[in-house]
């Protein structure tokens, strides 16, 4: 009950973003319909397989999840939401070849205009773009119509370079589905380090074809 009251008092005019962005500017909380034909436009001529997979994943997510928040945001919705439908999220990335390594730039800027039409996600690296896609997915909720928060600007970057979870499967049994669900939850929380304690052996009795140098 106390948690519900706290959420009601703090989030009545905000969507439930987690973790909260570094800077969120939303002067007049409003929402518009997400177009049935909504799409995400990737950077031109990009060949980044991880970014492509992320775009496909989040496009499917915002179209199918129909998330219902614990506390409905108190937002202004046009009497005819279809007139201000959000149709496109354009993704721009400055450095498409930035390697995934500790300290990589994960910052992004997300702008969703009040009039709908086209939103813009700008990031320095593909890894920042993926963080922005996660934030965008949290700004979409409901069904018939599916709504998206509009008229806002977000500037975000991680406060901590190491944001991790340790999973000890050497002493505890976890099914594969549980491990994959943990990794998916890490993505939703913008964590970046999966510390997998696989074995207590002095050797490393695990063969990973994808990582032959291990």
DAHUDA-V618811 format. One record per pair of residues at least 6 apart in sequence whose ideal C-beta (glycine too) atoms are under 8 Angstrom apart, sorted by sequence separation. I is the first residue (numbers start at 1). J is the second residue. If there is no record, write none. Layout:
i:j
I:J
I:J
This chain:
i:j
46:52
78:84
98:104
113:119
123:129
140:146
141:147
186:192
199:205
208:214
17:24
98:105
112:119
140:147
167:174
199:206
43:51
111:119
121:129
123:131
140:148
174:182
186:194
198:206
206:214
42:51
110:119
111:120
123:132
139:148
14:24
42:52
95:105
110:120
111:121
139:149
169:179
204:214
109:120
110:121
111:122
121:132
183:194
14:26
109:121
110:122
121:133
167:179
42:55
108:121
109:122
139:152
108:122
109:123
14:29
40:55
108:123
121:136
167:182
13:29
107:123
108:124
107:124
119:136
165:182
40:58
40:59
105:124
106:125
135:154
39:59
105:125
108:128
38:59
104:125
106:127
107:128
108:129
135:156
165:186
105:127
106:128
110:132
132:154
104:127
105:128
108:131
109:132
38:62
108:132
132:156
38:63
106:131
110:135
131:156
86:112
98:124
110:136
163:189
165:191
171:197
98:125
100:127
108:135
112:139
131:158
163:190
164:191
167:194
169:196
170:197
34:62
90:118
92:120
98:126
163:191
164:192
165:193
167:195
169:197
170:198
34:63
87:116
88:117
89:118
90:119
92:121
93:122
94:123
95:124
96:125
98:127
128:157
163:192
164:193
165:194
166:195
167:196
168:197
169:198
170:199
171:200
84:114
86:116
87:117
88:118
89:119
90:120
91:121
92:122
93:123
94:124
95:125
96:126
162:192
163:193
164:194
165:195
166:196
167:197
170:200
84:115
85:116
86:117
87:118
88:119
89:120
90:121
92:123
93:124
94:125
162:193
164:195
166:197
84:116
85:117
86:118
89:121
91:123
93:125
158:190
84:117
86:119
93:126
116:150
158:192
93:128
115:150
55:91
93:129
112:148
114:150
112:149
113:150
114:151
91:129
112:150
113:151
112:151
51:91
112:152
91:132
111:152
31:73
51:93
91:133
110:152
111:153
110:153
111:154
29:73
31:75
109:153
110:154
29:74
30:75
31:76
32:77
48:93
51:96
109:154
29:75
30:76
31:77
32:78
108:154
109:155
110:156
29:76
30:77
38:85
41:88
46:93
89:136
108:155
109:156
28:76
33:81
38:86
39:87
40:88
41:89
43:91
48:96
107:155
108:156
32:81
33:82
38:87
39:88
40:89
41:90
42:91
43:92
47:96
107:156
108:157
31:81
35:85
37:87
38:88
39:89
40:90
41:91
43:93
46:96
50:100
107:157
33:84
34:85
35:86
38:89
40:91
106:157
32:84
33:85
34:86
35:87
105:157
106:158
16:69
32:85
33:86
43:96
134:187
15:69
16:70
32:86
134:188
16:71
134:190
16:73
15:73
103:161
12:71
14:73
102:161
131:190
11:71
13:73
102:162
12:73
13:74
11:73
12:74
13:75
86:148
7:70
8:71
82:145
7:71
81:145
86:150
4:70
81:147
84:150
4:71
73:141
77:147
67:138
65:137
69:141
75:147
67:140
68:141
62:136
67:141
68:142
75:149
51:126
54:129
58:133
62:137
65:140
66:141
67:142
50:126
54:130
58:134
61:137
66:142
73:149
66:143
48:126
51:129
55:133
58:136
62:140
51:130
54:133
58:137
50:130
66:146
32:114
33:116
63:146
30:114
32:116
62:146
106:190
28:114
106:192
40:133
34:140
34:145
33:145
34:146
33:146
34:147
21:135
33:147
34:148
32:147
33:148
31:147
32:148
31:148
17:135
31:149
32:150
30:149
31:150
18:138
29:149
30:150
17:138
30:151
16:138
17:139
29:151
15:138
26:149
28:151
15:139
27:151
26:151
15:141
26:152
25:152
26:153
24:152
25:153
24:153
25:154
23:153
24:154
23:154
23:155
21:154
22:155
23:156
15:149
21:155
22:156
21:156
22:157
22:159
18:188
19:189
18:189
19:190
